[in-house]
């Protein structure tokens, strides 16, 4: 697009090499805000390659623009048709006559719909005219332009209402968790609203549904705008197809999410009504209500407009459909404009009252300086204050005052409506300014988190540290020592250990000859460490982060903690296996997460089962990966994968299905599998597994934890390195998080890194999912989390000159190992507010009175009891009370 001409008139050039037509340009020409010029290179192409056709090859054609369209919509349609003619892939078949005729019509009177009547066209020109869908794309371009402006302005308008109604802004605290389970547009709206209201002293009190729904409703509008824009941008600049291939249906499908518009209008109307009720001056409220009820569209108007759009879409009357959709958009714009008016009157009602009083008195109103001093100006957010200032500057330029029989209120309303009239020639400047208000805010420049990662607040860290402490205590109780390994390993160390999950390993860029990858788990690094150091017996634990190049989802992250416990070395048969499972039950019991179960199976039993069913040995591992999906998919889905993708016969898959459905009490199911004649007893691998499970289940029974174990033949665990018992803990509460712990025996993994085989068994706790459960449990129990362990708040009443005193007394507390914080402030209410916020059990108060008497005041916050004690012994007195 090229601009030219005078300062006031924009010129849009069409047909230039490499140029493209935008919705904004279409709208500017259609609204008469820009003149049209056909690029000379386009005319040269048509002129030099065109010969006058014989008269008999011409036919009369009428430009197919429905009479129901508005002048702006008609003009937009002609702009699109002109561009289609200029972009024809074979310009030799298009004469200059028709493009020039359309351009002249568009540059004539902009206030009416151009009437071209019937025109003579060649066959190819006729095809362009008939198949261009110009009426659809033209109106779509207007909708695209107007809806994009609405999506920008509507947040700023809603922020004004939030201030006017003193609405609660908690709904705008939403952030992207990075797990891929959030609506990006809703998060974007919430962030913009937060920026607009930043610094406000008015928002945040009243719970109002029309405000709490803003992220959801405006997020839907943003999705609608994206859909319309992506379609329009392509269709405006594509060439015409020789045959109609469902173009109109495709356009209608993109424009279909009309509830987004309807919801924006309804939500805005709700806030506007509340604004009218919130006007503090009765005379202003009454006058505004009269104007509002007379001129603002109603719920019925919105519903009727939306219903008409829906009906026309169902009837497949596509030109009427896009026109009706544009009318609905116009209705929504009118509602939003009235929301601006009503919010502004609430926020600036004092100025209006003064103007109205002056009008009534017929002259200047004496200023009462005392009353003026008493009035406290409302502190608005940074964004909303700028929006209000823009409106006030507009009103000043319009010289607000009654005229032609209008009251001051009527003139205010008229001028504010004009300011927010989206058809006003310079309305685009307002849109740009509002966009700039949000984008210029420094908070907008803050960095973002990568997907699949998270920050943790002080309250969340309190829960995490408590959990880590419990976990480490359980591990140490069983004689484990801590180990730490590098966060990245040589790529060759990690490859070939995780089966199909090897694709999830994060590879690092080559940094000098070594190919490295981030660790996928803690087990393989542990095995590498044992082999590298020639260790033959080791009981270790490790709590550290691991990394997986997975698709983020709810409960699934790319960076997360694992808590591992492993026993490596030669021990009595099934002894380490029993102890690891016992540790797992102790962990989950002491973390107090609620009901859970530990699913258990044996890899040799699985191998025997697959052999019995006729699965080739080279396919054991890949079929195990399929079986491992049975906790998330039906057997029919898993069967389809095994047959169609992995080459098993349907008969073999069905045999597997009869076995993997077996699940129940460990001892009872084991007894069933060991019955005389069982296929498992005839297979060496499965018989060995059943004998080992017999020993294991007896040990678990004697240790009183077998009640939490379920023997489940569908448990497969997809990792390649497992060789014996495998297990997985699953939470059975309402919080859906999937597996929360897993592990098994891996006798050959350590030998892969050295010359000596060292058998090992271990368990890994999926701590991130456990944290999610613990947070929900605390929420359900209404438990309050104290983010600090501070026992005492030392409160020094005074100014900054009292810092040395604070340092002296706080130093005595810290030297005595008392967890303390100090506050220096003149105002006692600030000290109390800080103590209540941090929920400290004790306060030590020192003011001038205490300094003179050589005492300090101890305050028990829970009992609300104060007592004075000698300054010299206050630490000992406090320690005694903390122990009580």
C-alpha positions in Angstrom: 0.0 0.0 0.0 1.3 3.4 -0.9 0.2 6.7 0.6 0.3 9.9 -1.2 -1.6 13.2 -1.9 -2.3 15.9 0.6 -1.9 15.6 4.3 -5.6 14.9 4.8 -6.2 12.4 2.0 -4.7 9.0 2.0 -4.1 7.3 -1.4 -4.1 3.5 -1.7 -2.3 2.0 -4.7 -3.5 -1.3 -6.2 -1.8 -3.7 -8.6 1.8 -2.8 -7.9 4.4 -5.5 -8.2 4.7 -7.3 -4.9 1.9 -5.3 -3.3 -0.9 -6.8 -1.3 -4.4 -5.5 -0.3 -5.2 -5.3 3.4 -8.5 -5.1 5.2 -7.6 -1.6 6.5 -7.0 -0.3 3.0 -10.3 -1.8 1.8 -12.1 -0.2 4.7 -10.4 3.2 4.2 -11.5 3.3 0.5 -14.9 2.0 1.3 -15.5 4.6 4.0 -14.3 7.4 1.8 -11.2 8.1 3.9 -8.8 7.2 1.1 -8.7 7.6 -2.7 -7.8 4.8 -5.0 -5.1 4.7 -7.6 -4.3 1.8 -9.9 -0.5 1.4 -10.1 0.9 2.3 -13.5 2.7 -1.0 -13.9 -0.6 -2.8 -13.6 -2.1 -0.6 -16.3 0.9 -1.1 -18.5 0.6 -4.9 -18.2 -3.1 -4.7 -19.2 -2.6 -2.1 -21.9 0.5 -3.6 -23.7 -0.8 -7.2 -23.7 -4.4 -6.4 -24.6 -5.9 -6.1 -28.1 -9.5 -4.9 -28.6 -11.7 -8.0 -28.9 -14.2 -8.3 -31.7 -17.7 -7.0 -30.6 -19.3 -10.4 -31.0 -17.0 -11.7 -28.2 -18.3 -9.3 -25.6 -21.4 -9.9 -23.5 -23.4 -7.8 -21.1 -22.8 -8.5 -17.4 -24.2 -6.9 -14.3 -21.9 -6.6 -11.3 -23.4 -9.0 -8.7 -23.5 -6.8 -5.6 -26.7 -7.3 -3.6 -28.9 -4.2 -3.1 -29.2 -5.0 0.7 -25.6 -4.0 1.3 -24.8 -0.6 2.8 -22.8 1.9 0.7 -19.6 1.1 2.6 -20.1 -2.6 2.0 -20.8 -2.1 -1.7 -17.7 0.0 -2.1 -15.6 -2.6 -0.2 -16.9 -5.3 -2.6 -15.9 -3.2 -5.6 -12.4 -2.7 -4.2 -12.0 -6.5 -3.9 -13.3 -7.1 -7.4 -10.9 -4.5 -8.8 -8.0 -6.2 -7.0 -9.0 -9.6 -8.4 -9.0 -8.2 -11.9 -5.6 -6.6 -11.5 -4.2 -9.8 -10.0 -5.4 -12.1 -12.8 -2.7 -14.6 -13.6 -3.1 -13.9 -17.3 -3.4 -10.1 -17.7 -3.7 -10.4 -21.4 -7.2 -11.5 -21.0 -8.3 -8.5 -18.9 -8.8 -5.1 -20.6 -8.2 -1.8 -18.8 -11.8 -0.7 -19.4 -13.4 -2.4 -16.4 -10.7 -1.7 -13.8 -10.7 2.0 -14.8 -14.5 2.1 -14.6 -14.5 0.6 -11.1 -11.7 3.0 -9.9 -13.6 6.0 -11.3 -16.8 4.9 -9.5 -14.9 4.4 -6.2 -13.2 7.8 -6.4 -16.6 9.6 -7.0 -19.1 10.3 -4.3 -18.0 8.3 -1.3 -21.3 8.6 0.5 -23.3 6.5 -1.9 -23.0 3.0 -3.3 -21.5 3.2 -6.8 -23.9 2.0 -9.5 -22.1 0.6 -12.5 -25.2 -0.8 -14.1 -24.6 -3.3 -16.9 -21.1 -3.5 -18.4 -19.7 -5.2 -21.5 -17.1 -7.8 -20.6 -15.1 -10.5 -22.2 -15.6 -14.1 -21.2 -12.6 -14.2 -18.9 -13.6 -10.9 -17.3 -17.1 -12.3 -16.8 -15.7 -15.3 -15.0 -13.8 -13.0 -12.6 -16.9 -10.9 -11.9 -19.1 -14.0 -11.3 -16.6 -16.1 -9.3 -14.7 -13.4 -7.3 -17.0 -13.6 -4.3 -16.3 -9.9 -4.0 -19.4 -9.2 -1.9 -18.3 -11.8 0.7 -14.6 -10.8 0.8 -15.4 -7.1 0.7 -17.8 -7.2 3.7 -15.4 -9.6 5.4 -12.6 -7.1 5.1 -14.8 -4.4 6.8 -15.6 -6.9 9.6 -11.9 -7.8 9.9 -10.9 -4.1 10.3 -13.7 -3.2 12.6 -13.4 -6.3 14.8 -9.7 -5.9 15.2 -10.3 -2.3 16.4 -13.0 -3.5 18.8 -10.7 -6.1 20.2 -8.1 -3.4 21.0 -10.5 -0.8 22.4 -12.9 -3.1 24.4 -10.2 -4.0 27.0 -9.6 -0.3 27.8 -13.3 0.3 28.0 -13.9 -2.6 30.4 -11.0 -1.3 32.5 -12.8 2.0 32.9 -15.9 0.1 34.1 -13.7 -1.9 36.5 -12.6 1.4 38.0 -16.1 2.9 38.0 -17.6 -0.1 39.7 -14.6 -0.8 42.1 -14.6 -4.3 40.6 -12.5 -7.2 41.9 -9.5 -7.7 39.6 -8.6 -11.2 40.8 -9.8 -12.6 37.4 -6.8 -10.7 35.8 -4.2 -12.6 37.9 -4.2 -15.6 35.5 -0.7 -16.5 34.1 0.6 -19.0 31.6 1.5 -22.1 33.7 3.6 -23.4 30.8 1.8 -26.8 30.8 -0.1 -26.1 27.5 -3.4 -26.3 29.3 -4.4 -22.7 29.2 -6.2 -20.4 26.7 -3.5 -18.1 25.4 -6.0 -15.4 24.4 -7.7 -15.4 27.9 -4.2 -15.1 29.5 -3.4 -12.2 27.1 -6.6 -10.3 28.0 -6.0 -10.9 31.7 -2.4 -9.5 31.3 -3.6 -6.4 29.4 -6.3 -5.7 32.0 -3.7 -6.0 34.7 -1.5 -3.5 33.0 -4.4 -1.0 32.4 -5.4 -1.2 36.1 -1.8 -1.1 37.4 -1.6 1.3 40.3 -5.3 1.7 40.7 -6.7 2.4 44.2 -10.3 1.8 43.1 -10.4 -1.6 41.6 -10.3 -4.8 43.7 -13.3 -4.6 46.0 -16.6 -5.7 44.5 -17.2 -9.1 43.0 -19.0 -8.6 39.7 -19.6 -11.4 37.2 -19.5 -9.0 34.2 -16.0 -8.1 35.3 -14.7 -11.6 36.2 -15.9 -12.9 32.8 -13.8 -10.3 30.9 -10.8 -12.6 30.1 -13.1 -15.4 28.8 -15.4 -13.1 26.8 -12.7 -10.9 25.3 -10.4 -13.9 24.7 -13.2 -15.3 22.6 -13.3 -12.1 20.6 -9.6 -12.3 20.0 -10.0 -15.8 18.7 -12.7 -14.6 16.3 -10.6 -11.7 15.1 -7.6 -14.1 14.4 -9.9 -16.4 12.5 -11.4 -13.7 10.3 -8.0 -12.0 9.7 -6.2 -15.2 8.7 -9.0 -15.9 6.1 -9.4 -12.3 4.8 -5.6 -11.7 4.4 -5.4 -14.7 2.1 -8.7 -14.3 0.2 -8.2 -10.6 -0.6 -5.0 -11.4 -2.5 -5.7 -14.7 -4.1 -6.6 -15.1 -7.8 -10.1 -16.1 -8.8 -10.8 -19.8 -9.4 -12.4 -20.8 -12.7 -15.0 -22.9 -10.9 -16.7 -22.1 -7.6 -15.1 -24.7 -5.2 -17.0 -23.9 -2.1 -15.5 -20.5 -1.5 -18.6 -19.1 0.0 -19.1 -22.0 2.4 -15.4 -21.6 3.5 -15.8 -17.9 4.2 -19.0 -18.5 6.2 -17.2 -21.2 8.3 -14.5 -18.8 9.3 -17.1 -16.1 10.2 -19.3 -18.6 12.1 -18.1 -18.1 15.7 -20.6 -15.2 16.1 -21.3 -16.0 19.8 -18.0 -14.3 20.5 -19.5 -11.0 19.3 -22.8 -11.6 21.0 -21.0 -12.3 24.3 -18.9 -9.1 24.1 -22.0 -7.0 23.6 -24.0 -8.7 26.3 -21.1 -8.4 28.8 -20.5 -4.8 27.9 -24.2 -4.0 28.3 -24.2 -5.5 31.8 -21.4 -3.3 32.9 -22.9 -0.2 31.3 -26.2 -0.8 33.3 -24.2 -1.2 36.5 -22.3 2.0 35.7 -25.6 3.9 35.3 -26.6 2.7 38.8 -23.2 3.7 40.2 -23.5 7.4 39.2 -23.3 9.2 42.6 -25.3 12.3 41.8 -29.0 11.7 41.5 -29.8 14.3 38.9 -26.9 13.0 36.7 -28.0 9.4 37.3 -31.6 10.1 36.3 -30.6 12.1 33.2 -28.1 9.4 32.1 -30.6 6.6 32.7 -33.2 8.4 30.4 -30.6 8.8 27.6 -29.3 5.3 28.1 -32.7 3.6 27.9 -33.6 5.7 24.9 -30.5 5.3 22.7 -28.4 2.3 23.8 -29.1 -1.1 22.2 -30.8 -3.6 24.5 -30.4 -7.4 25.1 -33.3 -7.9 22.7 -31.5 -5.9 20.0 -28.4 -8.1 20.5 -30.3 -11.3 20.5 -32.3 -10.4 17.4 -29.2 -9.4 15.5 -27.4 -12.6 16.5 -30.5 -14.7 15.6 -30.7 -13.1 12.1 -27.1 -14.0 11.5 -27.6 -17.6 12.5 -30.8 -17.9 10.4 -29.1 -16.6 7.3 -26.2 -18.9 7.7 -28.5 -21.9 8.0 -30.3 -20.7 4.9 -27.0 -20.4 3.1 -27.7 -16.8 2.0 -24.1 -15.8 2.3 -24.2 -12.2 1.1 -27.1 -11.5 3.5 -25.2 -13.4 6.2 -22.0 -11.3 6.1 -24.1 -8.1 6.0 -26.1 -9.2 9.1 -22.9 -10.1 10.8 -21.5 -6.6 10.1 -24.8 -5.2 11.5 -24.3 -7.3 14.7 -20.8 -5.9 15.0 -22.2 -2.4 14.6 -24.7 -3.1 17.4 -21.9 -4.3 19.7 -19.8 -1.2 18.9 -22.8 1.0 19.9 -23.1 -0.9 23.2 -19.4 -0.5 24.0 -19.5 3.2 23.2 -22.3 3.5 25.8 -20.2 1.6 28.3 -17.5 4.3 27.8 -20.1 7.1 28.4 -21.5 5.5 31.5 -18.1 4.7 33.1 -16.7 8.1 32.3 -19.7 9.8 34.0 -19.1 7.7 37.1 -15.4 8.5 37.2 -15.7 12.2 36.3 -19.1 13.0 37.9 -17.7 15.8 40.0 -16.7 17.8 36.9 -20.1 17.2 35.4 -21.9 18.3 38.6 -19.9 21.5 38.6 -20.8 22.2 35.0 -24.5 21.4 35.6 -24.6 23.6 38.7 -23.1 26.5 36.7 -25.7 25.9 34.0 -28.5 26.0 36.5 -27.1 29.2 38.2 -26.6 30.8 34.9 -23.1 31.8 35.6 -19.9 30.9 37.4 -20.2 28.9 40.6 -18.2 30.3 43.6 -15.4 27.9 44.6 -15.4 26.6 48.1 -11.7 26.1 48.8 -12.3 24.2 52.0 -14.6 21.7 50.3 -12.2 21.5 47.4 -9.4 20.4 49.8 -11.6 17.7 51.3 -12.2 16.1 47.9 -9.8 13.3 47.3 -9.1 12.6 43.7 -9.6 8.9 42.8 -6.3 7.2 41.9 -6.9 5.3 38.7 -4.7 2.7 37.0 -1.9 3.9 34.7 -3.8 2.8 31.6 -7.2 3.9 32.6 -6.0 7.3 33.7 -4.5 7.9 30.3 -7.8 6.8 28.7 -9.7 9.2 30.8 -7.3 12.0 30.0 -7.8 11.3 26.3 -11.6 11.7 26.7 -11.2 14.9 28.7 -8.9 16.5 26.2 -11.4 15.7 23.4 -14.2 17.3 25.5 -12.1 20.4 26.0 -11.5 20.7 22.3 -15.3 20.3 21.7 -15.9 23.2 24.2 -18.4 21.3 26.4 -21.4 23.3 27.3 -25.1 23.3 26.6 -26.1 24.3 23.0 -29.2 24.2 20.9 -31.4 23.4 23.9 -29.1 20.5 25.0 -28.2 20.1 28.7 -24.5 19.7 29.7 -25.1 16.0 30.3 -26.6 15.5 26.9 -23.6 17.4 25.3 -21.2 15.2 27.3 -22.9 12.1 26.1 -23.0 13.2 22.5 -19.3 14.2 22.5 -18.1 11.1 24.2 -20.1 8.9 21.8 -18.6 10.9 18.9 -15.1 10.3 20.3 -15.7 6.5 20.4 -17.5 6.4 17.0 -15.5 3.9 15.1 -16.6 5.4 11.8 -15.0 8.8 12.7 -12.2 9.6 10.2 -9.5 9.7 12.8 -10.7 6.9 15.0 -7.7 4.9 14.0 -5.5 7.3 15.9 -7.4 6.5 19.1 -7.0 2.7 18.4 -3.3 3.2 18.0 -3.1 5.3 21.1 -4.9 2.7 23.2 -2.7 0.0 21.8 0.3 2.1 22.7 -0.9 2.5 26.3 -0.7 -1.2 26.9 2.4 -1.9 24.8 4.4 1.0 26.3 4.0 -0.3 29.8 7.3 -1.5 31.1 5.7 -4.7 32.5 5.0 -5.7 29.0 8.8 -6.1 28.4 9.3 -8.6 31.2 10.7 -12.0 30.0 8.4 -15.0 29.7 8.9 -18.6 30.8 9.7 -21.3 28.3 6.8 -23.7 27.8 6.7 -26.6 30.2 8.5 -24.8 33.0 7.2 -22.9 36.1 8.1 -20.5 38.8 7.0 -21.3 42.4 5.6 -18.7 44.8 6.7 -18.5 48.5 3.6 -20.4 49.5 4.3 -23.2 47.0 7.9 -23.4 48.0 6.8 -23.9 51.7 4.9 -27.0 50.6 7.8 -28.2 48.4 10.4 -27.8 51.1 8.2 -29.7 53.6 7.8 -32.5 51.1 11.5 -32.7 50.3 12.2 -32.9 54.0 9.8 -35.7 54.5 11.2 -37.6 51.5 14.8 -37.2 52.6 14.0 -38.4 56.1 12.3 -41.6 54.8 15.3 -42.3 52.6 17.8 -41.7 55.4 15.8 -43.9 57.7 16.6 -46.8 55.4 20.3 -46.1 55.4 20.6 -44.2 52.1 23.3 -41.6 51.4 22.9 -38.6 49.0 24.4 -38.5 45.5 24.5 -35.6 43.0 25.4 -36.0 39.3 25.8 -33.5 36.4 22.6 -32.1 34.9 23.9 -33.2 31.5 25.6 -36.4 30.3 27.3 -37.5 27.2 24.7 -38.4 24.6 26.0 -41.9 24.2 25.4 -42.5 27.9 21.7 -41.8 27.6 20.9 -43.2 24.1 19.4 -46.7 23.9 18.1 -46.8 27.5 14.6 -45.5 27.2 13.0 -47.3 24.3 10.5 -45.2 22.3 10.9 -42.4 24.8 14.5 -41.8 23.7 13.0 -39.2 21.3 12.2 -37.1 24.4 15.9 -36.6 25.4 17.0 -33.0 25.1 20.1 -32.7 23.0 22.6 -29.8 23.6 24.5 -28.0 20.8 28.0 -29.2 20.2 30.3 -27.2 22.5 33.8 -28.3 21.5 33.7 -31.9 20.3 31.4 -33.5 22.9 27.8 -34.4 22.1 25.8 -34.0 25.3 22.2 -34.2 26.4 20.2 -33.1 29.4 19.5 -36.0 31.8 16.1 -37.7 31.1 16.0 -39.4 34.6 18.3 -40.0 37.6 18.6 -43.8 37.1 20.9 -43.9 34.1 23.3 -41.3 35.6 23.3 -43.4 38.8 24.1 -46.5 36.9 26.9 -44.7 35.1 28.3 -43.4 38.4 28.3 -46.9 40.0 30.0 -48.5 36.9 32.6 -45.6 36.6 33.7 -45.9 40.2 33.7 -49.7 40.4 31.1 -49.8 43.2 29.5 -53.1 44.0 27.2 -52.2 46.8 25.4 -48.8 47.2 22.2 -47.6 48.7 21.6 -44.0 47.5 19.0 -41.3 47.1 19.0 -38.2 44.8 16.5 -35.3 44.6 17.2 -33.3 41.4 15.7 -31.9 38.2 15.3 -33.9 35.0 14.4 -32.7 31.5 12.1 -34.2 28.8 11.4 -32.7 25.4 7.7 -33.6 25.8 4.5 -31.7 24.8 3.5 -29.7 27.9 0.1 -30.7 29.3 -1.7 -30.7 32.6 0.6 -32.4 35.1 3.3 -32.8 32.3 6.3 -30.5 32.3 9.6 -30.3 30.5 11.6 -29.6 33.6 10.6 -31.3 36.9 12.0 -32.8 40.0 12.5 -36.6 40.6 13.1 -38.1 44.0 15.0 -41.4 43.5 16.0 -44.2 45.8 18.1 -47.1 44.5 19.8 -50.2 46.0 22.7 -51.6 43.9 24.5 -54.9 44.8 24.1 -58.5 45.6 21.6 -59.1 48.4 19.2 -61.9 49.5 16.6 -62.7 46.8 13.8 -60.1 46.6 15.1 -58.3 49.7 15.9 -54.9 48.0 12.7 -55.2 45.9 10.6 -55.5 49.1 12.4 -52.6 50.8 12.0 -50.2 47.9 8.2 -50.9 47.7 8.0 -50.5 51.4 9.8 -47.2 51.1 7.3 -46.1 48.4 4.3 -46.8 50.7 6.0 -45.0 53.6 6.6 -41.9 51.4 3.0 -41.6 50.2 1.6 -42.3 53.7 3.8 -39.6 55.3 3.1 -37.1 52.6 -0.5 -37.4 53.5 -1.9 -37.2 50.0 -4.9 -39.5 50.5 -5.8 -42.8 48.9 -3.5 -44.5 46.4 -2.5 -47.9 45.0 0.7 -49.4 43.9 0.3 -51.5 40.7 2.9 -54.2 40.4 4.0 -56.7 37.7 7.1 -58.6 36.7 9.0 -58.1 33.4 9.8 -61.8 33.1 6.2 -62.6 33.6 5.4 -60.2 30.8 8.0 -61.8 28.6 6.6 -65.2 29.3 3.1 -64.0 28.6 4.1 -62.6 25.2 6.0 -65.8 24.4 2.9 -67.8 25.2 0.8 -65.6 23.0 3.2 -66.1 20.1 4.9 -62.7 20.0 8.3 -62.8 18.4 11.1 -62.1 20.9 12.4 -59.1 18.9 9.0 -57.4 19.4 8.8 -57.9 23.2 9.9 -54.4 24.0 7.8 -52.5 21.5 4.7 -54.5 22.4 5.4 -53.7 26.1 5.3 -50.0 25.1 1.8 -50.5 23.6 0.6 -52.5 26.6 1.9 -49.7 28.9 -0.8 -47.4 27.3 -3.7 -49.4 28.7 -4.1 -47.0 31.7 -4.9 -44.2 29.2 -6.5 -46.1 26.2 -9.0 -48.8 25.7 -7.8 -52.3 24.7 -9.3 -51.8 21.3 -7.1 -48.8 20.7 -4.0 -50.6 21.9 -4.9 -53.6 19.8 -5.2 -51.4 16.7 -1.7 -50.1 17.4 -0.3 -53.6 17.9 -1.9 -55.0 14.7 -1.7 -52.0 12.3 1.5 -50.4 13.4 3.6 -53.2 14.9 2.6 -56.1 12.8 0.9 -58.5 15.2 -1.9 -60.7 14.1 -5.4 -60.0 15.5 -5.4 -63.5 17.1 -2.2 -62.8 18.9 -3.4 -59.4 20.1 -6.6 -61.0 21.4 -4.6 -63.6 23.4 -2.7 -60.7 25.0 -6.0 -59.1 25.8 -7.2 -62.1 27.9 -4.1 -61.9 30.1 -3.7 -58.1 30.6 -7.2 -57.9 31.9 -6.1 -59.9 35.0 -5.9 -57.6 38.0 -6.5 -58.1 41.8 -5.1 -58.9 45.2 -1.5 -59.9 45.0 -1.7 -63.3 46.8 -5.1 -64.3 45.3 -4.1 -63.5 41.7 -0.7 -65.2 42.2 -2.4 -68.3 43.4 -4.6 -68.3 40.3 -1.6 -68.0 38.0 0.1 -70.9 39.7 -2.8 -73.3 39.5 -1.9 -76.7 38.0 -2.1 -76.6 34.2 -1.4 -72.8 34.0 0.5 -71.8 30.8 2.7 -69.6 33.0 4.1 -72.7 34.8 5.1 -74.2 31.5 7.2 -71.2 30.5 10.7 -70.9 32.2 10.6 -67.1 32.3 7.2 -66.7 33.8 7.7 -69.5 36.3 10.8 -67.8 37.6 8.8 -64.6 37.9 6.0 -66.3 39.8 8.5 -67.8 42.3 10.1 -64.4 42.9 6.7 -62.7 43.4 5.7 -65.4 45.9 8.7 -64.3 48.1 8.0 -60.6 47.6 4.3 -60.8 48.4 5.0 -62.7 51.6 7.5 -60.0 52.7 5.1 -57.2 51.9 2.3 -59.0 53.8 4.5 -59.3 56.9 5.5 -55.7 56.7 1.8 -54.7 56.6 1.9 -52.8 53.3 0.5 -55.3 50.9 -3.0 -53.8 51.3 -1.8 -50.9 49.1 -0.5 -53.2 46.3 -2.5 -54.4 43.3 -1.1 -57.2 41.1 -1.8 -55.9 37.5 -0.7 -57.8 34.4 -1.4 -54.8 32.2 1.5 -52.8 33.8 4.4 -52.9 31.4 6.6 -49.8 32.0 8.0 -48.9 28.6 11.7 -48.3 29.6 14.1 -50.9 28.1 16.3 -51.4 31.1 13.8 -53.1 33.4 14.5 -56.9 34.0 12.4 -57.9 37.0 9.7 -56.5 39.3 8.1 -53.3 38.1 5.6 -51.0 39.9 3.7 -47.8 39.6 1.8 -45.8 42.2 -1.4 -44.1 41.2 -3.4 -41.5 43.1 -7.1 -42.5 43.6 -8.4 -39.1 44.7 -10.3 -36.4 42.7 -7.2 -34.6 41.5 -6.4 -36.3 38.1 -2.6 -36.5 37.9 -1.9 -40.0 36.6 1.1 -41.9 37.9 2.9 -40.4 40.9 5.7 -42.9 41.4 7.3 -45.8 39.5 10.3 -48.1 39.4 11.6 -51.6 39.1 14.6 -53.9 39.0 17.3 -53.3 36.4 20.0 -55.9 36.7 21.8 -55.2 33.4 21.9 -51.4 33.2 25.1 -50.8 35.2 26.9 -53.5 33.3 26.2 -51.5 30.1 28.7 -48.9 31.4 31.4 -51.3 32.7 32.8 -54.8 32.8 30.9 -55.9 35.9 27.2 -56.5 36.2 25.8 -55.0 39.4 22.1 -55.8 40.0 19.9 -52.9 41.1 16.4 -51.9 42.0 14.9 -48.5 42.6 11.9 -46.2 42.7 11.3 -42.6 41.4 8.7 -40.3 43.0 7.0 -38.0 40.5 7.1 -35.1 43.0 5.6 -32.5 40.8 2.3 -34.4 40.7 2.5 -35.1 44.4 2.9 -31.3 44.9 -0.3 -30.7 42.9 -2.1 -33.2 45.2 -0.7 -31.6 48.4 -1.7 -28.1 47.3 -5.3 -29.3 46.5 -5.5 -31.2 49.9 -4.5 -28.0 51.7 -7.1 -26.0 49.8 -9.8 -28.6 50.5 -8.9 -28.6 54.2 -8.8 -24.7 54.3 -5.2 -25.0 55.7 -3.3 -21.7 55.7 0.3 -21.9 54.5 2.9 -19.8 56.3 5.6 -19.0 53.8 8.2 -18.2 56.5 9.2 -19.8 59.7 9.7 -16.5 61.5 9.0 -16.8 65.2 9.4 -13.2 66.2 8.9 -9.8 64.6 11.0 -7.2 66.2 9.1 -3.9 65.9 11.0 -0.7 66.5 8.7 2.4 66.7 10.6 5.2 65.1 12.3 6.6 62.0 15.5 5.4 60.2 17.7 6.7 63.0 16.5 3.7 65.1 18.2 1.2 62.7 21.3 0.8 65.0 18.9 -0.2 67.8 17.1 -2.7 65.5 20.5 -4.1 64.5 21.5 -4.6 68.1 18.3 -6.3 69.3 17.9 -8.4 66.1 21.5 -9.5 66.4 20.9 -10.8 69.9 17.9 -12.8 68.6 19.8 -14.3 65.6 22.9 -15.1 67.8 20.5 -17.1 70.0 19.2 -19.0 67.0 15.8 -17.3 67.1 14.1 -17.0 63.7 13.4 -13.2 63.7 12.7 -10.3 61.4 12.8 -6.6 62.2 10.7 -3.7 61.2 11.5 0.0 61.7 8.5 2.4 61.3 6.9 5.3 63.1 3.3 3.9 62.7 2.2 1.1 65.0 -0.5 0.0 62.6 2.2 -0.8 60.0 3.9 -3.1 62.5 0.6 -4.9 63.3 -0.3 -5.3 59.6 3.1 -6.8 58.8 2.8 -9.2 61.8 -0.6 -10.4 60.8 0.3 -10.8 57.1 3.3 -13.0 58.0 1.4 -14.8 60.8 4.3 -14.5 63.3 3.4 -16.0 66.8 5.3 -13.3 68.8 6.1 -9.6 68.5 8.8 -7.6 70.4 7.7 -4.0 70.6 10.2 -1.2 71.4 9.2 2.5 71.5 10.4 5.6 73.4 8.6 4.5 76.5 10.3 1.1 76.6 13.7 2.7 75.9 13.2 5.0 78.9 12.2 2.2 81.2 14.8 -0.3 80.0 12.1 -2.8 79.0 10.6 -4.4 75.9 7.1 -5.4 75.3 6.3 -9.1 74.3 3.1 -9.7 72.5 1.5 -13.1 72.0 -0.3 -12.6 68.6 -2.7 -15.6 69.0 -3.8 -14.8 72.6 -3.5 -11.0 72.0 -1.7 -10.6 75.4 1.1 -8.1 76.0 3.7 -8.0 78.9 6.8 -6.0 79.6 10.1 -7.8 80.4 13.6 -6.4 81.2 15.6 -5.4 78.1 18.6 -7.4 79.4 16.8 -10.7 79.6 14.2 -10.4 76.8 15.9 -13.1 74.6 15.8 -15.7 77.4 12.2 -14.7 78.2 11.2 -15.1 74.6 13.0 -18.4 74.2 11.2 -19.8 77.3 7.8 -18.8 75.9 8.6 -20.2 72.4 9.2 -23.6 74.1 5.9 -23.6 75.9 
